[in-house]
Amino acid sequence: MANSRRRFPGLSSVAFEHPTDRAALAALRKAPGLDWVFRKFNEYGGDRAGRLYCLSDTVRIDSRQCPELYKLLVEGCEILDMPVPQLFVDQRPFANAHTFGVETPIVVVFSGLLDLLDEDEWRVVLGHELGHIKAGHVLYRQIAEFLARLLLNLGGRTLGLGRTLGFGLFYAFFHWYRQSELTADRAGLLATQDLDAVIATEMKLAGGSRKLFAQMDREAFLAQGRDYEALGSQDALFQLLKANQTLLTTHPFPAVRALEIDKWGRSDEYAAILGGDYPTQSAQPATPPAEVFADTPPDDGRRCPNCGAAIRYRAFVFCPECGADLPR
């Protein structure tokens, strides 16, 4: 089966980018205080603490440790045409996975998620996390999480300055954060090329039981997502409740995600990618160099094509001066 999965040489993340992801990023770039948050993120050490934790209290997966899981990671990278990141398994009973590390990306999968899913669904999860890396999400997602911690820990000690400066950014970052999940879900589908496996993963994330899964119905779950969307559009009260329900969440709800990926998996756009018709990327490093976290990164000549501003951080996908998109 592995050999029958199509590879996508030169694949650009634009091929699977969800339109609400791009729209939310455009809104994020307009929020005041973005440069300040980037500076503070750098001052507080970026992703170094996470790297130390992984090396000390999780299991690094490679060709020697859990080689079958590692093979799935390598295959996903071959399909999406990207370098292989480090993979760790964290002993936690939660159905979760995350990716961090701008200099060297790291994927962390919790043991509770691995125990809940089967092998095809592991492919979905790994492809999803690889999609975050491929699409350049990692830096911005880490900053969103950093901003949330900063507002909680420092807001009261700075006479409310942190909360005042950060609420608009907080809302913009986390709205984009949720939309970026829809892009990563598409990468998960490309990695496994099995729509049923992706929807099954969402059903298990919502229901949380392998024992009950055999009794669950795919179409009924999709209908549940449509009912949720219909309720959210009925009147102002439902819209307010829906907005309040999602304000502090990092992920869209599983029923909504299943509905979104089902639509895309049946679309002409997805069929075209499988047929080899997709946007490609120019040759460039998939991850930024080590100096991304330096106080004053060296000027390597990278300039915004719109305003000519020097781009200090290679992980930026838009110009911090004029907001123009940067080549990816």
C-alpha positions as CSV (number, residue, x, y, z in Angstrom):
1,M,0.0,0.0,0.0
2,A,2.9,2.4,0.8
3,N,4.2,2.2,-2.7
4,S,0.7,3.0,-4.1
5,R,0.5,6.3,-2.3
6,R,1.4,9.1,-4.7
7,R,4.4,11.4,-4.1
8,F,4.3,15.1,-4.8
9,P,7.7,16.3,-5.9
10,G,8.3,20.0,-5.3
11,L,4.9,20.4,-3.5
12,S,4.2,23.9,-2.2
13,S,2.1,24.3,0.9
14,V,-0.1,26.7,-1.2
15,A,-1.5,23.5,-2.8
16,F,-3.2,22.5,0.4
17,E,-3.6,25.8,2.2
18,H,-7.1,26.4,3.5
19,P,-8.5,29.8,2.4
20,T,-9.5,30.7,6.0
21,D,-5.9,30.1,7.0
22,R,-4.7,32.7,4.6
23,A,-7.5,35.2,5.5
24,A,-6.8,34.8,9.2
25,L,-3.1,35.4,8.7
26,A,-3.9,38.6,6.8
27,A,-5.9,39.7,9.7
28,L,-3.2,38.8,12.2
29,R,-0.6,40.9,10.4
30,K,-2.8,44.0,10.9
31,A,-2.8,43.6,14.7
32,P,-0.7,46.2,16.6
33,G,2.2,45.0,18.8
34,L,3.3,42.1,16.6
35,D,7.0,43.2,16.5
36,W,7.0,43.5,20.3
37,V,5.7,40.0,20.7
38,F,8.4,38.6,18.4
39,R,11.1,40.4,20.4
40,K,9.7,39.0,23.7
41,F,9.4,35.5,22.3
42,N,13.1,35.7,21.3
43,E,14.1,37.0,24.8
44,Y,12.3,34.2,26.6
45,G,14.2,31.5,24.8
46,G,12.0,30.4,21.9
47,D,11.8,26.7,21.7
48,R,14.8,25.7,23.8
49,A,12.9,24.6,26.9
50,G,10.8,22.2,24.8
51,R,13.8,20.7,23.2
52,L,15.4,20.0,26.6
53,Y,12.2,18.4,27.8
54,C,11.9,16.1,24.8
55,L,15.5,14.9,25.2
56,S,15.1,14.3,29.0
57,D,11.6,12.9,29.5
58,T,10.3,11.4,26.2
59,V,11.4,8.7,23.7
60,R,13.1,9.8,20.5
61,I,11.8,7.7,17.6
62,D,14.2,6.7,14.9
63,S,15.3,3.6,12.9
64,R,16.4,2.0,16.2
65,Q,13.5,2.9,18.5
66,C,10.0,2.2,17.3
67,P,11.2,1.8,13.7
68,E,7.7,1.1,12.3
69,L,6.4,4.4,13.5
70,Y,9.5,6.1,12.2
71,K,8.9,4.5,8.7
72,L,5.5,6.2,8.6
73,L,7.1,9.5,9.4
74,V,9.7,9.1,6.6
75,E,7.0,8.0,4.1
76,G,4.9,11.1,5.0
77,C,7.9,13.3,4.3
78,E,8.6,11.6,1.0
79,I,4.9,12.2,0.0
80,L,5.0,15.9,1.0
81,D,8.5,16.4,-0.3
82,M,10.1,17.7,2.9
83,P,13.0,16.9,5.3
84,V,12.4,14.5,8.1
85,P,11.9,16.2,11.5
86,Q,12.7,14.7,14.8
87,L,9.9,12.6,16.4
88,F,9.3,12.0,20.1
89,V,6.6,10.0,21.9
90,D,5.5,11.5,25.2
91,Q,3.9,9.3,27.9
92,R,0.7,11.1,28.5
93,P,-2.8,9.7,28.5
94,F,-4.2,12.4,26.2
95,A,-5.2,12.2,22.5
96,N,-2.9,15.0,21.4
97,A,0.2,15.8,19.3
98,H,2.0,19.0,18.6
99,T,5.0,20.4,16.7
100,F,7.5,23.0,17.7
101,G,11.1,24.0,16.8
102,V,11.8,26.7,14.2
103,E,15.5,25.9,13.9
104,T,15.0,22.1,14.0
105,P,11.3,21.0,13.9
106,I,10.2,18.4,16.4
107,V,7.0,16.4,16.3
108,V,5.7,15.1,19.6
109,V,2.9,12.5,19.8
110,F,1.3,11.6,23.1
111,S,1.0,7.9,23.9
112,G,-2.7,8.3,24.5
113,L,-3.3,9.3,20.9
114,L,-1.2,6.4,19.6
115,D,-3.2,4.0,21.7
116,L,-6.5,5.4,20.4
117,L,-5.7,5.2,16.7
118,D,-4.7,2.5,14.2
119,E,-1.8,2.6,11.8
120,D,-3.6,4.4,9.0
121,E,-4.7,7.0,11.5
122,W,-1.2,7.4,12.7
123,R,-0.4,8.4,9.2
124,V,-3.0,11.1,9.4
125,V,-1.6,12.5,12.6
126,L,1.9,12.5,11.3
127,G,0.9,14.1,8.0
128,H,-1.1,16.7,9.9
129,E,2.0,17.7,12.0
130,L,4.2,17.7,8.9
131,G,1.7,20.0,7.3
132,H,2.3,22.6,10.0
133,I,6.0,22.4,9.3
134,K,5.6,22.5,5.5
135,A,3.2,25.5,5.7
136,G,5.5,27.5,7.9
137,H,3.1,27.5,10.9
138,V,5.5,26.5,13.6
139,L,6.9,29.9,14.6
140,Y,3.6,31.6,14.7
141,R,1.9,28.9,16.6
142,Q,4.7,28.9,19.2
143,I,4.3,32.7,19.5
144,A,0.6,32.3,20.0
145,E,1.2,29.9,22.9
146,F,3.9,32.1,24.3
147,L,1.6,35.2,24.1
148,A,-1.1,33.3,26.0
149,R,1.4,32.5,28.8
150,L,2.8,36.0,28.8
151,L,-0.6,37.6,29.3
152,L,-1.5,35.2,32.1
153,N,1.8,35.5,33.9
154,L,2.8,39.1,33.3
155,G,-0.4,41.0,32.7
156,G,-1.1,41.6,36.4
157,R,2.5,42.7,37.1
158,T,2.7,45.3,34.4
159,L,-0.4,47.3,35.5
160,G,-2.4,45.5,32.8
161,L,-0.1,46.6,30.0
162,G,0.4,43.0,28.8
163,R,-3.3,42.4,28.6
164,T,-4.1,45.7,27.0
165,L,-1.4,45.3,24.4
166,G,-2.0,41.7,23.9
167,F,-5.8,41.1,23.7
168,G,-6.1,42.0,20.0
169,L,-3.0,40.0,19.2
170,F,-4.3,37.1,21.4
171,Y,-7.6,37.0,19.4
172,A,-5.9,37.4,16.0
173,F,-3.3,34.7,16.8
174,F,-5.7,32.2,18.1
175,H,-8.2,32.7,15.4
176,W,-5.5,32.1,12.9
177,Y,-4.2,29.1,15.0
178,R,-7.6,27.4,14.6
179,Q,-7.7,28.0,10.9
180,S,-4.2,26.7,10.4
181,E,-5.5,23.3,11.7
182,L,-7.7,23.0,8.6
183,T,-4.6,23.4,6.4
184,A,-2.8,20.7,8.4
185,D,-5.8,18.4,8.1
186,R,-5.4,18.6,4.3
187,A,-1.8,17.6,4.6
188,G,-2.9,14.7,6.7
189,L,-5.2,13.6,3.9
190,L,-2.4,14.0,1.3
191,A,-0.1,11.9,3.5
192,T,-2.5,9.0,3.8
193,Q,-4.7,9.5,0.7
194,D,-7.5,7.8,2.6
195,L,-10.4,10.1,3.4
196,D,-12.1,7.5,5.6
197,A,-9.0,7.4,7.8
198,V,-9.0,11.1,8.3
199,I,-12.6,11.3,9.2
200,A,-12.2,8.2,11.5
201,T,-9.4,10.1,13.3
202,E,-11.7,13.0,13.9
203,M,-14.5,10.7,15.2
204,K,-12.1,9.1,17.6
205,L,-10.9,12.5,18.8
206,A,-14.5,13.5,19.5
207,G,-15.7,10.1,20.9
208,G,-12.5,9.0,22.5
209,S,-13.1,5.3,22.6
210,R,-11.7,2.5,20.4
211,K,-14.3,0.1,21.9
212,L,-17.2,2.2,20.7
213,F,-15.8,3.1,17.3
214,A,-17.2,0.0,15.6
215,Q,-20.6,1.3,16.4
216,M,-20.1,4.8,15.2
217,D,-21.3,5.9,11.8
218,R,-19.4,8.2,9.4
219,E,-22.4,9.8,7.8
220,A,-24.1,10.5,11.1
221,F,-21.0,12.2,12.3
222,L,-20.8,14.4,9.3
223,A,-24.5,15.2,9.7
224,Q,-23.7,16.3,13.3
225,G,-21.2,18.8,11.9
226,R,-23.8,20.2,9.5
227,D,-26.2,20.5,12.4
228,Y,-23.6,22.5,14.4
229,E,-23.0,24.8,11.5
230,A,-26.7,25.3,11.0
231,L,-27.3,26.2,14.6
232,G,-24.4,28.7,14.5
233,S,-26.1,30.6,11.6
234,Q,-29.6,30.6,13.0
235,D,-29.7,33.8,15.1
236,A,-27.6,36.3,17.0
237,L,-27.7,34.3,20.3
238,F,-26.4,31.1,18.7
239,Q,-23.7,33.1,16.9
240,L,-22.7,34.7,20.2
241,L,-22.6,31.3,22.0
242,K,-20.6,29.8,19.2
243,A,-18.1,32.7,19.2
244,N,-17.8,32.4,23.0
245,Q,-17.4,28.6,22.8
246,T,-14.5,28.9,20.3
247,L,-12.7,32.0,21.6
248,L,-10.2,30.3,23.8
249,T,-9.8,27.0,21.8
250,T,-6.8,26.2,19.7
251,H,-8.5,23.7,17.4
252,P,-11.8,23.7,15.5
253,F,-14.2,21.1,16.8
254,P,-13.7,17.6,15.4
255,A,-17.2,17.5,13.8
256,V,-16.4,20.7,12.0
257,R,-13.0,19.5,10.9
258,A,-14.5,16.3,9.6
259,L,-17.0,18.2,7.5
260,E,-14.3,20.5,6.1
261,I,-11.9,17.7,5.1
262,D,-14.8,15.7,3.6
263,K,-15.6,18.6,1.3
264,W,-12.0,19.0,0.3
265,G,-11.5,15.3,-0.2
266,R,-14.3,15.2,-2.7
267,S,-13.2,18.4,-4.5
268,D,-11.7,18.9,-7.9
269,E,-8.8,20.7,-6.2
270,Y,-7.8,17.5,-4.3
271,A,-8.3,15.4,-7.3
272,A,-6.0,17.6,-9.3
273,I,-3.2,17.3,-6.7
274,L,-3.5,13.5,-6.9
275,G,-3.3,13.8,-10.6
276,G,0.0,15.7,-10.4
277,D,-1.4,19.2,-11.0
278,Y,-0.4,21.4,-8.1
279,P,1.6,24.5,-7.2
280,T,5.4,23.8,-6.7
281,Q,7.9,25.6,-4.6
282,S,11.3,27.1,-5.7
283,A,14.4,25.5,-4.2
284,Q,14.9,27.0,-0.7
285,P,15.6,25.7,2.8
286,A,12.5,24.1,4.4
287,T,13.6,25.3,7.9
288,P,15.2,28.5,8.9
289,P,18.9,28.6,9.9
290,A,20.1,28.7,13.5
291,E,20.4,32.5,13.5
292,V,16.6,32.8,13.5
293,F,16.8,33.3,17.2
294,A,19.8,35.5,17.4
295,D,19.3,39.0,18.9
296,T,20.5,40.6,15.6
297,P,20.4,38.0,12.9
298,P,22.9,38.6,10.1
299,D,21.6,40.3,7.0
300,D,21.7,37.6,4.3
301,G,20.3,39.8,1.6
302,R,16.7,38.6,1.9
303,R,14.4,41.5,1.0
304,C,10.6,42.0,0.8
305,P,9.7,42.0,-2.9
306,N,7.1,44.7,-2.2
307,C,8.9,47.3,0.0
308,G,12.5,46.2,0.0
309,A,12.7,45.8,3.8
310,A,15.3,43.4,5.2
311,I,13.7,40.2,6.4
312,R,15.6,39.3,9.6
313,Y,13.8,36.0,10.3
314,R,13.8,33.3,7.6
315,A,10.6,31.8,9.1
316,F,8.5,34.9,8.3
317,V,5.8,34.3,5.7
318,F,4.9,38.0,5.4
319,C,6.8,41.2,5.6
320,P,6.6,42.8,9.1
321,E,6.9,46.2,7.5
322,C,4.3,46.3,4.8
323,G,2.5,43.0,5.3
324,A,3.2,41.6,1.8
325,D,3.4,37.9,1.3
326,L,7.0,36.5,1.1
327,P,8.0,33.7,-1.2
328,R,7.7,30.3,0.4
